[in-house]
Amino acid sequence: MSDFTSNFWNLYVAGITIVSILACALLLWFSGKAKAMTANDNTTGHVWDGDLREMNNPLPRWWVWLFVITIVFALVYLAMYPGAGTFKGQLNWTSQGQHEAEVAKGNKDVAPIYAKFDAMTPEQISKDPQAMAIGERLFMNNCSQCHGSDARGSKGFPNLTDGDWLYGGDPAVIQETLTKGRIGMMPPMAAAVGTPDDVRNVAQYVLSLSGGPHDSLKASLGKAKFGACAACHGMDGKGNPALGAPNLTDDIWLHGWGENAIVAMITNGKTNQMPAQADKLTEPQIKVLTAYVWGLSNNKAATATK
């Protein structure tokens, strides 16, 4: 990796750029000075298709000046913008700076739209059609890559429409998750549980907690070994939102269902990350997105009861 972080490649690119411009200028000068050997009729002696002869005429002046203008433009560009290695250019332009300026301008332009929602609670915002249209766009652009366009998630990515929340489903908690992100970690627990048979017995006990198909005898043996897991999931298996420990009794399986999936989780552990959005979205945008995500499960339930 040192080859890609050294100063060599800056010098390499700068060298090729400058040499190419100078070579173009030298070629233009040489072509204007060099005299080709010609016949008396000003041809070079090259003939095609029997009667097409190559004339020895100079380049048109407008064509020559186009070359000159191109060379001058290239030199001015290199002086003003970064293009010659580590030289930053007189304008100190960067693609990152331009991106940040465009984002800032865009946020400023839409600020009056979001100002409408400043005095509203997330619950109120979730019932505003304009806010939900904005929230849907924010969700599609920033969240759907993991949670899906319908917000129902997939293996390893939570379903946001079912009301099952690892850290709690209050708007304040959702906003904190969006702002700061989350890192959920299930440590490997096989050594703490015991033998491979003990691990499988615990897996059967976990299956029994949600009322799923299981081996009753193995589940009864695994209950005593479940104590190694109770520190996070609780003795009743209902989880702990403060730790993001899942509820094992609700028959919702984020990383797969069945004995083999649970054994793999106990043996290998798992680390999941929800990236922070504070560096991508403004506070008003996060507030609207919070309301949209909260409304995916809550407003739908409210509508169904009417």
N, C-alpha and C positions, 0 to 999 in steps of 0.2 A: 504493500500500500504506500510505502514511502515514495515510490515513483510518481504517484498521483498527487502528492502533497508537496513535492519539492518545487523549487523555482524554475526547474528545467523547462517544464511545459509552457510556462509564461514566456520565457525567452524563445522557445521553439516557435510558438504561434506568432509572436512579434516579429521574429526574424523572417518567417515565410511571408508575412503580410508586407513588410517593408521592402524586402527583396523583390516581391512580385510587382509592386508599384514601380520601383526603380527599373526593373527589367522591361516593363511596358514602356516607360519613357525612353529607355535606351533603344528599344526596338523601333519606336516611332522616329527617333532621331536618325538612326542608322538607315532606315528605309528611305528617308528623305535625302540622305547624302550619297548612298551607294548608287552607282551607275551600272546597269546591266549591259552586257555586250549585245548589240542589236544589229540587224541588217540595215541596208539602206532605206528600207520602207518602215523603219521603227518597229519592227516585230522582233520577238525573241527567238524565232525559229521553231517554236512549238506549234504543231498543227494537229487539229482534231477533225475527224469526219471528212477529211479530204480538203476542206477549204476554210476551216475556222482557225485563224491565226491569233496568237496572243500578242497584244500590243504592249509596248513599254511606256504606258502613260503613268504619270504620278497620281497619287490618291487625290480625290477632290478636296479642295480646301475645307469645305464644311465638314467632311469626314475627319480630316486631320484635327480640326478644332474640337470636334466631339471627343477625340482621344485626349486632347490637352485638358479640356474641361473635366473629364473623368479623373484624370490624374490629380489635378488641383483639388477637386472635390474630395478625393480619397485622403490627401494629405491634410486638408482642413478638418475632415471628419476625425482622423486619428488624433489631431491636436485638441479637438473639443470633447470627444467621447472616448471611453475606454476601448481600446482595440489593439494597443501595443503592449502586450504583457501586463505588468502590474501598474502601468501608467493609468491614472484615473481620468485623465482628460480635464480640460479647463472648466467644464461645466459641472464636474463631479456628479454626472448622471449615473444612476444604477437602475437596473430593472426592478429591484426590490423597492427602491425609493419611488419609482413611478407607480408601481402597484399600490403602495401604501397611500400615495397621494390620490390615486383614483378611487380607492376604497373610502378614504376620508371624504372625498367630494360626494361619492354616492350616499354615504351615511348622512351627510349634511342635507342632501337633497330630499331624503325620505324622512328626516327627523320630524317635520310637521305631521306626517301621517301617524307616527308612533306616539306623538304627544297626546293624541286623543285617548290613549290607553293608560296614561300616567296615573290618573286618579282611580283607575278601576282595579279591582282584585282579579287574580287569575280566574276565579270562578265566573266573574262577570265577563271577563274577556272571552272565556271559552264559549259564551253564548252570543258573541258578536260575529255576524257573518263575515264582515270585512276582516276582522282580526283572524278568524279561522282560515280564510283564504290566504292571508299572509303567512300564517303558521304552517299551513300545508306546504307552501313553497319553500319555507325555511326547512321543514322536515325533509322534503324530497331532495333538497340540495345538500343537506348536512347529515342526515340520519338514516335515510332509506338504504344507503349502501350496506348497512349492517342489519337494520331492523326490518327491511323490506318496504316496498311502496305502500303496502297495506298495514304496516306497523306490527305485523304478527310475528316478526322475527323468524328464526330458524335455529337449528342446533347450535348452541353456544351464544345465541343472541336473543335476549329476552323479548317475549311478546308484550307489547305495550297496551294491548286492548283487553286483557283479561283481569286486570285488577290485582295481579300477583306482583308484589314489589319486594325486592330483596332488601332495600334500605328504607322502605316506607313510601306510601303514595301521596303524601301531602304535597301541595304545590311548592311549599318552601323547600322540601327535601328534593323534589324533582329539579327545582331551580338550582340548588346547590350541586346536584349531580351534573347538570348541564354546564354549569360555570367551572367547576373544579375537576370534573371527571371522577372516575372511580377505578380503583385497582382491587379486584376481589381475588383472594388467594385461599385455596384449599390445600393445606400441606399434605404431603404423603403420610399416611397414617398406618400403613401395614405393620410397621415395627411396633407401634404402640398397641395395635389390636392383638397381635399374636401370630399364630401360624397361618399359612394359606387357607386351611380349613376354617379357622376363626374368621378370617376375612370374608369368606363365602357365607358363613353363618350370619355375620353382621349384615351382609348384603340382603339376605333373606329377611332379616328383621326389619331392615329399612323398607323393603317391599311391603311388609305387613303393616307398617305404620299408615300407609295410604290405602290400605284395603285391597291391594293388588294381589294377583295370584302369587302364592309363595308356599314354601315348604314349612309347615307349622313346627315340626321338630327342630329343624335347623334354625328357624327364627327364634325359638325359645332358648336355644343355646347361644345365639348371637346377642340376645338382649343384655346378658351380663357383660359382654365385651363392648357393647355400645357406649359404655361409660367413657371410653377414650374419645368419643365424638361429642359427648354431651356438653363439654366446655363451650362449644360454639353453637351446636344445634339444640341444646337443652335436653333434659332427660325425657321430655315428652316429644322431642323431635320437631317442635314447632318453629325452630330457628331463632335468630336474634337479629332484628333489623339494625341494631347499633353496629354489628360486625358485618352485616351483609350475608349472614349465614342463612341458607335457604330453609324454608319450611318443608320438612320431609313427609308431612302428612296430607298434603293437598293434591297429590297425584299430578303435579306439574314438574316435568323433568327437563331442565335446561340443557343438559349435556348427554341426554340419552337415557332410555328406560331399560330395565332388565338387570339380571344378576351380573352379567359380564360387564355392562356399562358401570355399575356401581362398584364392582371389584376393581375395575381399571381406575376409577376415581379415587378409591381408598388407597390403592397401591401407588399410583403415580402423582396424585394431586392434580391441581389445575390452577392456572393463573389467567384471569380475564381482565381486560382493560377497557374502560369506557373513556375515550379521550376527552379532555377538557375543551370546551367551546369558547372560553372567554377570550382567547386570542384571535378568534375568527368572527365572533358575533358581538354586537354591542349589547349593553344592558337592556335597552328596550326590546331588542330582537329576542334575547333570551327570555324575557318576561312573556312575550307573545308565544314563543315556542313552548314555554312551560305550560301555559294555558292550553295550548293545542294538545300537547302530550297528555296532560291531566284529563282533558275532555274526551280523549279517545276511549277511556274506560268508564268514566263517570257520567258524562252526558248521554252515552249510549245506554247505560243502565237506567238513567232517569227517563229517557224516552220510551224504553220498553215497558215501564210501569204505568205509563199514561194510557 
